[in-house]
């Protein structure tokens, strides 16, 4: 999720730079963080669960007869 957000934000920044927009490193960092938070909220709103890397993941138990 974080990587997908970073790639999407990098694309947004590339388009902005191509159009002559300049941002400070601080505003890029802040925008990246905000983009990740907003993307997470949108995914949660449609039913996804965002889990941190390395977090325990639920296991499906398959009944075997």
C-alpha positions in Angstrom: 0.0 0.0 0.0 2.8 2.4 0.9 4.7 1.6 -2.2 1.6 2.1 -4.4 0.9 5.4 -2.8 4.5 6.5 -3.2 4.5 5.6 -6.9 1.2 7.4 -7.5 2.5 10.5 -5.7 5.7 10.4 -7.7 3.7 10.4 -10.9 1.7 13.4 -9.6 5.0 15.2 -8.8 6.5 14.4 -12.2 3.5 15.9 -14.0 3.7 19.0 -11.7 7.5 19.4 -12.4 6.9 19.0 -16.2 4.4 21.9 -15.9 7.0 24.1 -14.1 5.8 23.7 -10.6 8.4 23.7 -7.8 7.9 22.4 -4.3 10.2 22.4 -1.3 11.4 19.1 0.1 9.2 19.7 3.2 6.1 20.2 1.2 6.8 17.1 -0.9 7.3 15.0 2.2 4.1 16.4 3.7 2.2 15.9 0.5 3.4 12.3 0.3 2.3 11.6 3.8 -1.1 13.2 3.2 -1.5 11.2 -0.1 -0.9 8.0 1.8 -3.4 8.8 4.5 -6.1 9.8 2.0 -5.5 6.8 -0.1 -5.7 4.6 3.0 -9.0 6.2 4.0 -10.4 5.7 0.5 -9.5 2.0 0.5 -10.9 1.5 4.1 -14.1 3.2 3.0 -14.7 0.6 0.3 -13.9 -2.3 2.6 -10.2 -3.0 2.6 -8.1 -3.4 5.7 -4.7 -1.7 5.9 -2.2 -3.7 8.0 1.3 -2.7 8.8 4.2 -4.6 7.2 5.1 -7.5 9.5 1.8 -7.5 11.3 0.2 -10.9 12.0 -2.1 -11.8 9.2 -5.3 -13.9 9.8 -5.0 -17.5 8.6 -7.7 -19.3 6.9 -8.3 -22.7 8.4 -9.2 -25.3 5.9 -11.2 -28.3 7.3 -9.8 -31.5 5.9 -11.9 -34.6 6.0 
